[in-house]
Amino acid sequence: MDAEQIERAVGRLAQEIADRARAAGAADALAIVGIRRGGVHLAARLRLALTRLLGHEPPVGTLDIALYRDDLSARGVAPVVGPTDIRFPVQGKTIVLVDDVLYTGRTVRAALDELVDFGRPRRVWLAVLVDRGGHELPIAADFAGAHLQVADGQDVQVRLHEDGQGADVVLTTGRVP
Amino acid sequence: MIGRQKHCIALEDFSREEILQVLDLAVSMKEVLRRPIKKVPSLRGKSVVNLFFEASTRTRSSFEIAAKTLSADCLNWTSASSSVTKGETLIDTARNLEAMRPDVLVIRHSAGGAPRLVADHVGCAVVSAGDGAHEHPSQGLLDCFTVRERLGTLEGKTLAIVGDVSHSRVARSDLHAFPKLGARVRLCGPPTMMPSGVEKLGCTVHTDLRAAVEGADAVIMLRIQHERIGDPLIPNTREYSKLWGLNARKAADWLKPGALVLHPGPINRGVELSPEVADGPASVILDQVQNGVAVRMAILYLLAGGDAAEAKA
């Protein structure tokens, strides 16, 4: 995916989220939470687009799931823990959880566990830029910018210009086994 | 692992990067303590044993809350109700507890070097919660965290440590940590309570309180241990308080605006600190207590979270 395709995908995601939120009567109680690190910039972009579509600015937050991982003992070295920053009450909100790539679903599982420690949301939707398949848990995206067929040994990388790495691009790297 | 450290026994062994690793992680841990549900599952299934051979309320509770906030199981073991009174040696006690497969042993002992001795005989991670007059590493780290949080950085800051330096494990840990983060340290206290040759650690030594605290960005007041009073080191508390205690008048006249006052607790009110200063706007003493939990969470997370042997595999 190139920069233009990514922009269109984000616009489409925002439109679908806005439509679904209105239909559910949740447009006023919408909040966006990006999963660190890949989901943070996407969450900011979605917020911008949703502000235009909804006419008000939904609150945005950040989750770092390092403390909720299920593979701490297996990793050897403890993973780096980044900041989690949710400054709005989660209670009763419709939360759009945002990540760049949905793969095994384990990150989303951890994010859901962490999110409910902040309160009881009315509902949680999952929005991702790329759903690459290979899910290992019963978790699916409510909104996906693109579906890619990618083999297990390969890696899907989303690079956004906010990271200072040049133009937006989605790359598939690694050999097909 | 904290950098290369399998244990947390002495800040003397810690590099600047290792200290910063703990402090940076403690920032995230402090955020967890502010949540509606103050619990994360990181150390689920891990166990922490608090092995205290010396009285402590604050430090033991702090480690216990830290362990429980990370979902570790926590066992408190105090020497008064244990087999130590039946003559068991330190190493036997530690080995017996280790046979119950804890992931971290937190040890406080009246003899300097006890945590290191235990670490050499057990396989799990060992954290010192204070050993004799040697070190109190988690206190040193939480002092650094508290001052850094308030001042933004320790680079170029000046810190005064006042009191019974020679018997203080807090002073020793602070002295090994603050300079590594770029702060200058001034020591102050009665000459009888100042270790000889301590300047070699890169600090300046003062006997005059005013000279030590004037212009300092933070002042750490140490507790005067009651058992020392009346022995030849200091004749009485009134004299100590007059010369080395910090009261409202001295604080107003000598401390620069915005200077912080720290104390590791428990405070002898009216001896080293007057109540007006201890409860005043410059005091960050209760911050220290809260930050202590966050710093200890960071230490436990880093030492219990990963297994060095598995990392190599």
HADDOCK unambig.tbl for C-alpha pairs under 7 A between the chains (distance, minus, plus):
assign (segid A and resid 67 and name CA) (segid B and resid 40 and name CA) 6.30 0.50 0.50
assign (segid A and resid 67 and name CA) (segid B and resid 41 and name CA) 6.62 0.50 0.50
assign (segid A and resid 67 and name CA) (segid B and resid 42 and name CA) 4.84 0.50 0.50
assign (segid A and resid 68 and name CA) (segid B and resid 40 and name CA) 6.59 0.50 0.50
assign (segid A and resid 68 and name CA) (segid B and resid 41 and name CA) 5.70 0.50 0.50
assign (segid A and resid 68 and name CA) (segid B and resid 42 and name CA) 5.64 0.50 0.50
assign (segid A and resid 69 and name CA) (segid B and resid 42 and name CA) 6.95 0.50 0.50
assign (segid A and resid 72 and name CA) (segid B and resid 305 and name CA) 5.96 0.50 0.50
assign (segid A and resid 72 and name CA) (segid B and resid 306 and name CA) 6.50 0.50 0.50
assign (segid A and resid 73 and name CA) (segid B and resid 305 and name CA) 6.08 0.50 0.50
assign (segid A and resid 73 and name CA) (segid B and resid 306 and name CA) 5.35 0.50 0.50
assign (segid A and resid 73 and name CA) (segid B and resid 307 and name CA) 6.62 0.50 0.50
assign (segid A and resid 75 and name CA) (segid B and resid 306 and name CA) 6.53 0.50 0.50
assign (segid A and resid 75 and name CA) (segid B and resid 311 and name CA) 6.67 0.50 0.50
assign (segid A and resid 76 and name CA) (segid B and resid 306 and name CA) 4.21 0.50 0.50
assign (segid A and resid 76 and name CA) (segid B and resid 307 and name CA) 4.89 0.50 0.50
assign (segid A and resid 76 and name CA) (segid B and resid 308 and name CA) 5.96 0.50 0.50
assign (segid A and resid 76 and name CA) (segid B and resid 310 and name CA) 5.42 0.50 0.50
assign (segid A and resid 76 and name CA) (segid B and resid 311 and name CA) 4.00 0.50 0.50
assign (segid A and resid 77 and name CA) (segid B and resid 1 and name CA) 6.80 0.50 0.50
assign (segid A and resid 77 and name CA) (segid B and resid 306 and name CA) 4.77 0.50 0.50
assign (segid A and resid 77 and name CA) (segid B and resid 307 and name CA) 6.98 0.50 0.50
assign (segid A and resid 77 and name CA) (segid B and resid 311 and name CA) 6.39 0.50 0.50
assign (segid A and resid 78 and name CA) (segid B and resid 302 and name CA) 5.89 0.50 0.50
assign (segid A and resid 78 and name CA) (segid B and resid 305 and name CA) 5.32 0.50 0.50
assign (segid A and resid 78 and name CA) (segid B and resid 306 and name CA) 5.16 0.50 0.50
assign (segid A and resid 81 and name CA) (segid B and resid 25 and name CA) 6.40 0.50 0.50
assign (segid A and resid 81 and name CA) (segid B and resid 28 and name CA) 6.83 0.50 0.50
assign (segid A and resid 82 and name CA) (segid B and resid 28 and name CA) 6.47 0.50 0.50
assign (segid A and resid 83 and name CA) (segid B and resid 28 and name CA) 5.43 0.50 0.50
assign (segid A and resid 117 and name CA) (segid B and resid 36 and name CA) 6.89 0.50 0.50
assign (segid A and resid 117 and name CA) (segid B and resid 37 and name CA) 5.20 0.50 0.50
assign (segid A and resid 118 and name CA) (segid B and resid 35 and name CA) 6.38 0.50 0.50
assign (segid A and resid 118 and name CA) (segid B and resid 36 and name CA) 5.73 0.50 0.50
assign (segid A and resid 118 and name CA) (segid B and resid 37 and name CA) 6.41 0.50 0.50
